């Protein structure tokens, strides 16, 4: 049985774990990272990156299909397109492979030792790793748990056969003719809309009164409109009950209590993700929990000295960039720097069509916190760049305190608004006021001008609406 010692041990090489390890290595901390799969975790391998690749392919296919059908206004005529999904998936896999290699190279460059295998705690300072060559014992002064999350499985719709999770949805060899999506959150709608754009007949089943319930109704209105245009049937207030006897349909109880069958080649279950806390021997170290998640403070410290936890295993928001920020902070703390972390300025993006971005507080949250507020909203229908991109649906909204104009929240819905998220986050991080955003010269013509115009609208002197 081999033994090695290090100053820092990181368990999990997802976005949080590998960033933590790389930053620690840069700071001269003797670091070991353990990963049983490929570097990059869920985000790189079966989440953020591959799903955005599929969404891009769906967008490209739909554009060509519109041109072929004479529905496009650009005057471009092409033949009707066909889709080789296996080739699309192969292209996606190529991107993932390049990024896998990139992460491995960055870890090596930072002089981080990588151990491939499954880690199990012996105690708060020691883990055993089952590798291909035997058991490796690692002793560390500090341990970071970055084990991530996995799709939630419904007991009456276990994964297998026609029932798939987002992982399998990103690796299909052929396009399903009919797809039923259980769960109307961001994962279900991102993938459901992508498949609809590629020609599948999609039905979304959601138990809540509306889809994308974590966003306010005004923000999601454009997405609902687009779902209708794509022919996606949305069943709200409905409950999935199981698979039909033949395995060719989803059994559903509708909002009015009736039983229904939704014919489907594939049933995509996207009802959330759960933290990966089992199988790591966490019972050997007795950490305080917050429900199913590991409880942490604002520096990602757990209830045990010398053990940190970052990323999805610590709860919402379960975002890769949150995990990265936590990982970088923890590495600097371990290296002796003074750091803390605040999630208020973290943008969240839903890559539906159109896209949604939120950063900071919603209007309701801001009003509850600050009392009187100012809201400025600017429609993309009045934005020249949005017009030239054929993406006039949506808007930018800025929420600020009424007394001192401090910006508390920013939201947007529209084509490509994910690229505005950095500006939104920066404004909140720097403590911007409405006058700061309104006074900044924004390049023309860009969709970013909508951000400036929303601030001007809140101040009472919008220029273009």
Backbone torsions as a table, in degrees:
resi	resn	phi	psi	omega
1	UNK	NA	119.5	-177.7
2	UNK	-80.5	149.5	176.6
3	UNK	-132.7	138.2	172.0
4	UNK	-135.2	155.6	178.2
5	UNK	-122.9	149.9	178.9
6	UNK	-153.4	167.2	176.4
7	UNK	-78.7	-40.3	-176.6
8	UNK	-131.0	129.4	173.8
9	UNK	-116.4	125.5	177.4
10	UNK	-111.1	124.5	-180.0
11	UNK	-103.5	107.1	-178.2
12	UNK	112.1	124.6	-178.1
13	UNK	-109.7	38.6	171.1
14	UNK	-78.0	-169.1	-176.9
15	UNK	-54.7	-43.3	179.2
16	UNK	-69.4	-46.4	-176.4
17	UNK	-65.8	-47.9	-176.5
18	UNK	-70.8	-34.0	176.2
19	UNK	-65.1	-42.0	177.1
20	UNK	-58.7	-47.4	-177.9
21	UNK	-65.7	-43.6	180.0
22	UNK	-62.7	-46.4	-179.0
23	UNK	-64.9	-39.4	177.6
24	UNK	-62.4	-43.6	178.1
25	UNK	-61.5	-40.9	178.1
26	UNK	-60.6	-32.3	-178.1
27	UNK	-88.3	7.2	176.2
28	UNK	83.3	14.7	179.1
29	UNK	-84.9	128.5	177.3
30	UNK	-67.3	109.5	-168.3
31	UNK	-125.8	139.0	172.6
32	UNK	-122.8	137.3	175.4
33	UNK	-122.2	137.0	-178.6
34	UNK	-114.7	130.7	179.3
35	UNK	-146.8	131.7	-179.0
36	UNK	-89.9	-17.5	179.0
37	UNK	-111.8	-150.5	178.5
38	UNK	-85.2	149.3	178.1
39	UNK	-62.4	147.0	-179.2
40	UNK	111.6	-18.8	175.3
41	UNK	64.3	-161.2	-179.1
42	UNK	-57.8	-46.0	-174.2
43	UNK	-55.2	-52.5	-175.1
44	UNK	-75.1	-40.3	-169.9
45	UNK	-89.8	-42.2	-174.9
46	UNK	-138.6	26.0	-176.7
47	UNK	-139.0	-112.1	-171.3
48	UNK	-50.6	-55.5	-172.5
49	UNK	-68.7	-54.2	-179.8
50	UNK	-63.6	-33.4	179.5
51	UNK	-68.7	-37.5	178.3
52	UNK	-70.1	-31.0	174.2
53	UNK	-63.5	-45.1	178.8
54	UNK	-64.1	-40.3	179.3
55	UNK	-63.6	-39.8	178.6
56	UNK	-65.2	-43.0	178.7
57	UNK	-61.4	-40.2	179.0
58	UNK	-64.1	-40.4	178.6
59	UNK	-63.1	-44.6	-179.9
60	UNK	-63.7	-42.5	-179.6
61	UNK	-63.3	-43.5	-178.4
62	UNK	-64.8	-38.2	179.1
63	UNK	-61.8	-45.4	-179.9
64	UNK	-66.0	-39.5	179.0
65	UNK	-61.7	-39.3	178.0
66	UNK	-64.9	-42.0	179.3
67	UNK	-63.8	-41.5	-179.6
68	UNK	-66.3	-30.6	-178.5
69	UNK	-88.4	3.6	179.6
70	UNK	71.2	18.5	-177.2
71	UNK	-93.8	-10.6	-175.6
72	UNK	-88.0	148.2	-176.4
73	UNK	-92.3	-1.1	-173.3
74	UNK	-83.7	-7.6	178.9
75	UNK	80.9	15.7	179.5
76	UNK	-95.5	129.6	179.4
77	UNK	-118.0	130.0	179.9
78	UNK	-139.9	168.3	175.6
79	UNK	-76.1	158.1	179.1
80	UNK	-59.6	130.7	-176.5
81	UNK	-82.5	156.8	169.1
82	UNK	-123.0	157.8	-176.6
83	UNK	-121.7	124.5	172.6
84	UNK	-100.5	90.5	-173.3
85	UNK	-61.4	-35.2	179.1
86	UNK	-60.5	-38.6	178.3
87	UNK	-69.8	-38.2	176.4
88	UNK	-60.4	-45.5	178.9
89	UNK	-64.2	-36.9	176.9
90	UNK	-63.2	-40.4	175.9
91	UNK	-62.7	-44.0	177.0
92	UNK	-59.2	-45.0	-180.0
93	UNK	-61.8	-34.0	178.2
94	UNK	-64.0	-40.6	177.2
95	UNK	-63.8	-45.3	-179.9
96	UNK	-60.9	-43.1	-179.4
97	UNK	-62.2	-43.1	178.7
98	UNK	-61.6	-41.0	-179.7
99	UNK	-71.9	-36.1	173.4
100	UNK	-54.9	-50.6	-179.5
101	UNK	-62.9	-36.8	178.8
102	UNK	-63.0	-44.4	179.0
103	UNK	-63.9	-44.6	179.3
104	UNK	-60.0	-40.7	179.3
105	UNK	-66.3	-38.8	178.9
106	UNK	-66.8	-38.1	176.6
107	UNK	-63.2	-43.0	179.5
108	UNK	-64.9	-42.0	178.9
109	UNK	-60.5	-35.3	179.5
110	UNK	-84.1	5.9	178.2
111	UNK	62.8	36.9	175.2
112	UNK	-91.6	132.2	177.1
113	UNK	-85.8	127.1	179.5
114	UNK	-103.7	128.7	176.3
115	UNK	-115.1	123.0	-179.2
116	UNK	-92.4	120.0	179.5
117	UNK	158.3	-175.9	-177.8
118	UNK	-103.1	124.1	-177.1
119	UNK	-92.7	140.3	176.0
120	UNK	-133.6	130.7	-179.4
121	UNK	-70.7	134.5	165.1
122	UNK	-91.9	-44.6	176.1
123	UNK	-155.7	-171.4	-175.1
124	UNK	-68.3	-9.9	-178.7
125	UNK	-120.5	-5.3	-170.9
126	UNK	-135.7	136.2	173.3
127	UNK	-130.8	154.4	170.8
128	UNK	-107.4	137.6	178.8
129	UNK	-121.1	121.0	176.1
130	UNK	-83.9	109.0	-179.0
131	UNK	-110.1	176.0	179.2
132	UNK	-65.8	-23.7	-176.8
133	UNK	-104.4	8.2	179.0
134	UNK	127.0	-170.4	-177.7
135	UNK	-86.9	129.0	177.7
136	UNK	-112.1	124.3	176.2
137	UNK	-97.9	129.7	-179.8
138	UNK	-122.7	126.2	176.7
139	UNK	-110.7	132.4	-174.8
140	UNK	-138.0	148.1	174.6
141	UNK	-70.5	-38.2	-178.6
142	UNK	-134.0	141.0	179.8
143	UNK	-124.1	136.8	174.1
144	UNK	-115.6	122.8	177.2
145	UNK	-93.1	116.6	-178.5
146	UNK	-135.8	54.1	-169.9
147	UNK	-85.1	-9.1	171.6
148	UNK	78.5	-150.5	-174.3
149	UNK	-146.1	172.8	179.8
150	UNK	-143.2	157.8	178.3
151	UNK	-60.5	142.4	175.9
152	UNK	-77.2	132.3	178.5
153	UNK	-102.5	133.2	177.0
154	UNK	-85.3	133.7	-177.5
155	UNK	-60.7	-29.3	-179.2
156	UNK	-93.8	-0.1	175.0
157	UNK	-139.6	63.1	-177.8
158	UNK	-64.8	147.0	179.8
159	UNK	-65.2	138.8	-179.6
160	UNK	141.9	147.0	-178.1
161	UNK	63.5	-128.4	-178.4
162	UNK	-75.8	-13.9	-178.6
163	UNK	-89.8	119.8	-173.9
164	UNK	-128.7	158.4	171.4
165	UNK	-99.4	-179.3	177.9
166	UNK	-60.6	-30.2	179.7
167	UNK	-59.9	-50.2	-179.7
168	UNK	-70.7	-31.9	-179.8
169	UNK	-62.0	-29.3	-178.9
170	UNK	-85.8	2.4	-175.8
171	UNK	-133.2	24.1	-179.1
172	UNK	-71.3	144.4	179.0
173	UNK	-87.3	-21.8	179.1
174	UNK	-144.8	155.1	-176.9
175	UNK	-73.0	127.5	173.8
176	UNK	-70.7	139.0	175.9
177	UNK	-71.8	-40.6	-179.7
178	UNK	-129.7	126.1	-178.1
179	UNK	-123.7	125.6	172.9
180	UNK	-102.8	130.6	-179.9
181	UNK	-112.9	119.9	177.7
182	UNK	-97.0	108.1	-178.0
183	UNK	116.3	118.0	-177.4
184	UNK	-104.4	35.7	173.8
185	UNK	-86.6	-166.5	-173.0
186	UNK	-67.6	-36.1	-179.2
187	UNK	-67.4	-46.4	-179.3
188	UNK	-61.8	-41.6	-177.7
189	UNK	-77.5	-35.8	176.0
190	UNK	-57.9	-51.4	-177.9
191	UNK	-73.8	-40.3	179.7
192	UNK	-60.5	-43.0	179.4
193	UNK	-68.8	-35.6	177.9
194	UNK	-62.1	-46.4	179.7
195	UNK	-66.6	-35.2	177.4
196	UNK	-64.7	-38.6	180.0
197	UNK	-68.5	-23.0	178.5
198	UNK	-93.0	3.6	171.9
199	UNK	112.4	-3.4	179.6
200	UNK	-77.5	150.5	172.0
201	UNK	-87.8	115.9	-171.0
202	UNK	-115.0	135.9	172.6
203	UNK	-124.1	129.7	179.4
204	UNK	-107.9	129.1	179.0
205	UNK	-112.9	119.9	-177.6
206	UNK	-130.8	131.8	-178.6
207	UNK	-74.1	-28.8	-178.4
208	UNK	-77.1	166.5	-178.6
209	UNK	-64.5	-19.6	177.8
210	UNK	-151.6	158.7	177.9
211	UNK	-79.5	164.2	-178.2
212	UNK	47.5	49.1	-173.8
213	UNK	-65.9	-17.6	179.5
214	UNK	-75.2	-10.3	177.4
215	UNK	-108.7	153.8	179.9
216	UNK	-72.5	155.8	-171.6
217	UNK	-61.1	-36.5	-179.6
218	UNK	-64.0	-37.1	-177.8
219	UNK	-69.7	-32.1	-175.5
220	UNK	-92.7	-2.6	-175.7
221	UNK	-58.3	-41.3	-179.5
222	UNK	-66.8	-33.1	178.0
223	UNK	-68.3	-42.5	178.2
224	UNK	-61.7	-40.2	177.5
225	UNK	-61.1	-43.3	-179.1
226	UNK	-67.9	-36.9	175.9
227	UNK	-57.8	-42.6	178.0
228	UNK	-63.4	-42.0	179.7
229	UNK	-63.1	-33.2	-179.9
230	UNK	-82.2	-5.5	-179.5
231	UNK	78.6	18.3	178.8
232	UNK	-79.0	124.5	176.4
233	UNK	-85.2	127.2	-179.7
234	UNK	-113.0	118.0	178.1
235	UNK	-108.3	105.0	178.2
236	UNK	-97.0	159.8	-176.6
237	UNK	65.0	18.3	-176.4
238	UNK	-110.6	151.3	-177.9
239	UNK	-121.9	127.0	172.7
240	UNK	-70.9	137.4	-176.5
241	UNK	-113.9	-22.2	-178.9
242	UNK	153.8	-171.0	-178.7
243	UNK	-99.1	143.7	177.7
244	UNK	-66.3	161.9	-177.4
245	UNK	-58.2	-36.5	179.9
246	UNK	-83.3	-8.8	-179.9
247	UNK	74.9	17.9	-176.6
248	UNK	-113.5	11.9	-178.5
249	UNK	-157.1	153.9	174.3
250	UNK	-97.4	129.4	176.8
251	UNK	-87.2	131.4	-173.3
252	UNK	-135.3	143.2	168.1
253	UNK	-102.0	117.0	-174.7
254	UNK	-75.2	172.5	-177.4
255	UNK	-60.1	-28.1	179.6
256	UNK	-93.7	13.4	174.2
257	UNK	85.2	6.8	-179.9
258	UNK	-89.8	155.2	177.4
259	UNK	-90.2	140.4	-179.4
260	UNK	-142.2	157.9	176.4
261	UNK	-119.7	130.6	176.2
262	UNK	-111.5	109.4	179.2
263	UNK	-61.4	133.4	-176.5
264	UNK	-156.4	134.9	171.8
265	UNK	-75.7	-36.0	179.1
266	UNK	-134.5	145.5	176.2
267	UNK	-120.7	111.2	-177.3
268	UNK	-94.3	116.3	-178.7
269	UNK	-98.6	116.2	-179.1
270	UNK	-134.2	69.6	-176.8
271	UNK	-104.4	18.9	177.0
272	UNK	123.0	178.8	179.4
273	UNK	-127.9	151.1	-179.0
274	UNK	-119.0	147.4	179.8
275	UNK	-69.5	143.8	177.5
276	UNK	-88.0	86.8	-178.9
277	UNK	-111.5	-4.7	-178.0
278	UNK	-100.7	147.8	176.9
279	UNK	89.6	-2.0	-178.9
280	UNK	-100.8	0.7	-178.1
281	UNK	74.2	27.6	-178.6
282	UNK	-63.8	-21.6	177.5
283	UNK	-65.9	-17.4	179.0
284	UNK	-77.5	-16.1	-176.2
285	UNK	-118.5	-10.2	169.0
286	UNK	55.1	61.2	177.9
287	UNK	-81.4	148.4	171.8
288	UNK	-68.6	139.0	-178.3
289	UNK	-115.4	154.5	171.7
290	UNK	-116.1	85.3	-170.6
291	UNK	70.1	-124.0	178.8
292	UNK	-86.7	-8.3	-174.5
293	UNK	-99.3	158.9	175.5
294	UNK	-79.0	128.8	-179.2
295	UNK	-75.8	132.5	178.4
296	UNK	-133.2	162.9	173.1
297	UNK	-98.6	-168.1	-175.5
298	UNK	-74.5	-0.6	173.6
299	UNK	-114.2	13.7	178.7
300	UNK	66.7	21.2	174.5
301	UNK	-79.9	140.2	174.7
302	UNK	-89.8	-172.4	-179.8
303	UNK	-75.4	-7.8	178.2
304	UNK	-108.9	131.8	180.0
305	UNK	-61.2	134.8	177.7
306	UNK	86.0	2.4	178.2
307	UNK	-123.2	122.8	176.0
308	UNK	-109.8	161.5	173.1
309	UNK	-140.6	139.6	-177.1
310	UNK	-138.8	160.5	173.1
311	UNK	80.0	-155.0	-172.0
312	UNK	-59.0	-29.5	-177.7
313	UNK	-66.4	-12.4	-178.9
314	UNK	-103.5	0.6	174.6
315	UNK	110.7	-169.0	-176.2
316	UNK	-78.4	153.1	-3.6
317	UNK	-78.1	133.7	-177.9
318	UNK	-85.0	79.9	-175.0
319	UNK	-125.8	139.9	-179.0
320	UNK	-60.6	-40.9	-177.1
321	UNK	-71.2	-26.9	171.6
322	UNK	-64.7	-46.6	179.8
323	UNK	-60.9	-41.2	179.2
324	UNK	-61.6	-45.5	-180.0
325	UNK	-62.2	-41.8	177.5
326	UNK	-63.7	-43.4	-178.7
327	UNK	-61.5	-44.1	178.4
328	UNK	-62.4	-43.2	179.8
329	UNK	-61.7	-46.9	-178.0
330	UNK	-62.1	-41.7	178.4
331	UNK	-58.2	-41.5	-179.1
332	UNK	-70.9	-34.6	175.4
333	UNK	-63.7	-45.3	179.5
334	UNK	-61.3	-33.2	179.7
335	UNK	-80.3	-0.5	176.1
336	UNK	99.1	7.3	179.0
337	UNK	-85.9	157.6	176.2
338	UNK	-93.6	117.1	-178.7
339	UNK	-144.1	151.0	169.6
340	UNK	-142.3	174.7	-172.0
341	UNK	-138.8	139.9	-178.3
342	UNK	-135.4	123.9	-174.4
343	UNK	-87.8	0.4	-172.1
344	UNK	-64.8	-28.4	-175.6
345	UNK	-99.4	13.5	-177.7
346	UNK	-82.7	119.5	176.8
347	UNK	-73.4	148.8	172.3
348	UNK	-121.2	135.5	-174.9
349	UNK	-123.9	136.5	172.0
350	UNK	-113.7	116.0	-174.7
351	UNK	-88.3	50.2	171.8
352	UNK	-81.0	-171.4	175.6
353	UNK	-124.2	105.1	0.5
354	UNK	-76.6	169.7	-178.6
355	UNK	-79.1	156.0	176.7
356	UNK	-120.9	140.0	174.3
357	UNK	-134.2	133.8	171.7
358	UNK	-131.9	142.3	175.2
359	UNK	-145.3	133.6	-178.0
360	UNK	76.5	-146.2	-172.2
361	UNK	-93.0	146.1	171.4
362	UNK	-74.8	166.6	177.7
363	UNK	-55.5	-40.7	-179.7
364	UNK	-66.1	-43.5	179.2
365	UNK	-65.6	-40.4	-179.7
366	UNK	-64.9	-40.2	179.5
367	UNK	-66.2	-38.6	178.2
368	UNK	-65.3	-33.1	-178.1
369	UNK	-83.3	-46.3	-169.1
370	UNK	-107.9	-8.0	-176.8
371	UNK	81.6	-111.5	-178.1
372	UNK	-75.9	133.6	-178.5
373	UNK	-131.9	164.3	172.4
374	UNK	-116.0	138.2	178.5
375	UNK	-125.9	129.9	174.9
376	UNK	-121.3	130.9	-176.7
377	UNK	-133.3	130.9	-178.4
378	UNK	-124.9	126.3	-176.8
379	UNK	-83.0	142.4	176.4
380	UNK	-69.6	-14.8	175.8
381	UNK	-63.5	-17.0	178.5
382	UNK	-107.4	14.6	-177.7
383	UNK	-110.0	122.2	-175.3
384	UNK	-60.1	-41.4	-178.5
385	UNK	-66.4	-39.9	178.0
386	UNK	-61.4	-38.6	178.5
387	UNK	-62.8	-44.6	-177.3
388	UNK	-70.2	-17.8	177.4
389	UNK	-96.7	4.4	-177.0
390	UNK	57.0	41.8	-178.8
391	UNK	-135.7	63.6	-173.8
392	UNK	-86.3	-12.0	178.8
393	UNK	-72.4	143.4	173.8
394	UNK	108.5	-175.6	-174.4
395	UNK	-165.0	169.2	168.6
396	UNK	-115.1	138.2	-179.1
397	UNK	-130.4	133.4	178.3
398	UNK	-118.6	133.3	-179.6
399	UNK	-117.9	127.3	-176.6
400	UNK	-140.2	159.8	172.5
401	UNK	-63.8	145.2	179.9
402	UNK	-77.7	-30.7	-173.5
403	UNK	-77.7	-46.0	-177.0
404	UNK	-119.4	3.3	176.0
405	UNK	65.7	17.9	175.5
406	UNK	-64.5	128.0	-178.5
407	UNK	-74.4	126.9	-178.3
408	UNK	-107.4	-25.8	-178.5
409	UNK	-161.3	152.6	179.0
410	UNK	-139.7	134.1	178.3
411	UNK	-134.8	151.9	176.7
412	UNK	-151.8	150.2	171.4
413	UNK	-138.2	132.8	-179.3
414	UNK	162.1	172.9	-179.7
415	UNK	-67.4	122.3	175.6
416	UNK	72.2	14.5	-176.5
417	UNK	-71.6	-9.6	175.7
418	UNK	-56.8	-30.8	-178.4
419	UNK	-73.8	-10.2	175.2
420	UNK	-87.4	-7.8	-173.9
421	UNK	-61.2	-34.4	179.9
422	UNK	-64.8	-41.8	178.4
423	UNK	-64.6	-39.4	179.3
424	UNK	-63.8	-48.2	-179.5
425	UNK	-62.6	-40.5	-179.7
426	UNK	-63.6	-41.9	179.8
427	UNK	-59.3	-43.7	179.9
428	UNK	-69.8	-42.4	-179.0
429	UNK	-62.1	-37.7	-177.1
430	UNK	-87.9	1.5	178.7
431	UNK	68.3	40.8	-177.0
432	UNK	-66.6	149.3	171.9
433	UNK	-108.7	166.9	-178.0
434	UNK	-55.1	-38.9	-178.8
435	UNK	-64.8	-31.5	178.6
436	UNK	-65.4	-45.1	-179.0
437	UNK	-70.8	-42.5	-179.8
438	UNK	-65.6	-33.0	-176.8
439	UNK	-84.9	-12.4	178.7
440	UNK	-76.4	133.5	179.3
441	UNK	-76.8	113.6	179.3
442	UNK	-95.5	137.4	-178.2
443	UNK	-65.0	145.1	179.8
444	UNK	-120.8	137.6	-3.0
445	UNK	-94.7	124.1	175.3
446	UNK	-140.6	159.7	174.8
447	UNK	-71.0	-21.5	178.1
448	UNK	-60.8	-22.0	176.0
449	UNK	-59.9	-26.4	178.0
450	UNK	-62.6	-30.3	177.4
451	UNK	-65.6	-47.6	177.9
452	UNK	-62.2	-44.2	-178.0
453	UNK	-65.5	-33.5	177.2
454	UNK	-65.1	-40.1	177.4
455	UNK	-65.8	-41.7	177.0
456	UNK	-61.2	-40.3	179.1
457	UNK	-62.3	-41.0	179.0
458	UNK	-65.0	-30.4	178.9
459	UNK	-82.2	-9.6	175.3
460	UNK	94.8	10.9	178.3
461	UNK	-142.6	57.1	174.7
462	UNK	-61.7	145.1	-175.7
463	UNK	-96.4	-30.5	-170.6
464	UNK	-119.0	20.0	176.6
465	UNK	-150.8	NA	NA
